[in-house]
Amino acid sequence: MGGNMKLLIKLFLISLTILPFAKTSYAEELIIWSRGGWSDWMVEGFNKKMADEGKDIVAINNLIGHADFQVKFTAALAAGERVDVANIDLINVPYYAAIGALEDMTDFLKSQPYYDQLNGPMLALGSYDGTHFAAPNAADVSGYVYNKKLMPTPPKDWAEMASMCEDFAAKGQLMMAWPSKSYGGMIFTGMPVAWANGGSWVSKDGKTAELNHPKTVEWFKHYQNLINIGCVPENVDVWDWPDKQDGFLAGDIAMIGTGNFMINVVKDHTEKVDAGFTAFMGSDGSSNSAFIGGDLIAIPVTTGAKEAALEYIEYVLSEAGQIEVYTKNGGIPIRADLFEGNPYLTDDHMVFANASTVGDVPYTTVYQELMDPWQVANQRIFAGEDVQTVLDEQNAIMQKIIDAGH
């Protein structure tokens, strides 16, 4: 997004604090903006609860879709269009919080008895200067899926992974593949391996690029070693997400990085795949991590019904919302106190639930702009270039982007 557009939006949002929106006759109609279809079920559950309680609040779900959400939401903010609740891709929330687009939710969240049980990295991503502007909502957690028909047990550490790679290469089979061409796919399923190893991508405050962190360098060299051994497609540097997922589901690849959504996907491929799941591990196997993706939920400053919006968010975060709506439909709860005794969490789901408690997600107001150097780094390294040289170069580019953004 250009600097002029950012400034215009910021100036407009500042004006809203001076001239607040007038309440309309539709004040108790809640306009919900969403990226995923599961939000239809959440809105349905909320509306039933309101009707049962005799409250005159009706939520209306505006399903924007994943691809267009950021552009349309930013345009809506610039135009002052009313949006009462927004389910935002969590990696974009720091930007919206920084420009003053979201209402302060600090007191509301801290007053909830489950506040300390909310997913920490997601909660941090919804915060700016110590203020909570968004709450965890829907988590997409990453991890490995492996095919027990090809790999009865998964590797426990990098050394075992390399040894198994040699066995697969000797048989002319593929053990691993990853989507080097997909910047989103690589930060979701690649960077967590580096995090589990003690590596970094950006600093916790988002102000320093750390792509060339020594422990991140180790991860890239580990994956490069797997290519050299021969159990990874030779042209993996140009593979996209569908390439590796389709290869796995066809029974041609033993293990890939994926997300908790794969638990449902593999149910249609049992002829070729007997799926098992395991967390990303660091070099010695003693630590795990994951990319915690998904949505945060927030109240834009263009809301016309803040109190009703808070009631909706309270439902989303409740046991009813998190268990009977979200987990029931394949999700991972964003409250740790809802893991135990949850009837919809299988052992496979628990791999991702547990990983969500030790996973991470980068905090930066310029996430989208950093994707270009990140993609370049992956494709060049997995095409065989020197890891340190490439990461030093791309880290410098990332830092310039961060400095310009701040």
Secondary structure as UniProt FT lines:
FT   HELIX           3..18
FT   TURN            25..28
FT   STRAND          29..34
FT   HELIX           38..52
FT   TURN            53..54
FT   STRAND          58..63
FT   TURN            66..68
FT   HELIX           69..79
FT   STRAND          85..89
FT   HELIX           90..92
FT   HELIX           93..98
FT   TURN            99..100
FT   HELIX           106..110
FT   TURN            113..114
FT   HELIX           115..117
FT   HELIX           120..125
FT   STRAND          127..128
FT   TURN            129..130
FT   STRAND          131..132
FT   STRAND          135..147
FT   TURN            148..150
FT   HELIX           158..170
FT   TURN            171..172
FT   STRAND          174..177
FT   TURN            180..181
FT   HELIX           183..189
FT   HELIX           191..196
FT   TURN            197..198
FT   TURN            204..205
FT   TURN            211..212
FT   HELIX           214..229
FT   TURN            234..235
FT   HELIX           236..238
FT   HELIX           241..249
FT   TURN            250..251
FT   STRAND          253..259
FT   TURN            260..261
FT   HELIX           262..265
FT   HELIX           266..268
FT   TURN            270..272
FT   STRAND          275..278
FT   STRAND          280..281
FT   TURN            283..284
FT   STRAND          288..289
FT   STRAND          291..298
FT   TURN            301..302
FT   HELIX           306..317
FT   HELIX           320..326
FT   HELIX           327..329
FT   HELIX           336..338
FT   TURN            340..341
FT   TURN            343..344
FT   HELIX           347..356
FT   TURN            357..358
FT   TURN            365..366
FT   HELIX           367..381
FT   TURN            382..384
FT   HELIX           387..405
//
